[in-house]
Amino acid sequence: MDPRIALELFVSPLAQRWLQHTGPITYDYTDTLVDYALYGLAPR
């Protein structure tokens, strides 16, 4: 796994919301984002 790509899974959605004002950055949103990113990075 490339750590730079893994980092982008976390940072890119936050940057999009912040820069484009597409929605609020709430604790619930960030928790869900982290859960989804970690699920995607988990070995299968």
Secondary structure, DSSP 8 states (H G I E B T S, - for coil): --HHHHHHHHHHHHHHHHHH--S---HHHHHHHHHHHHHHHS--
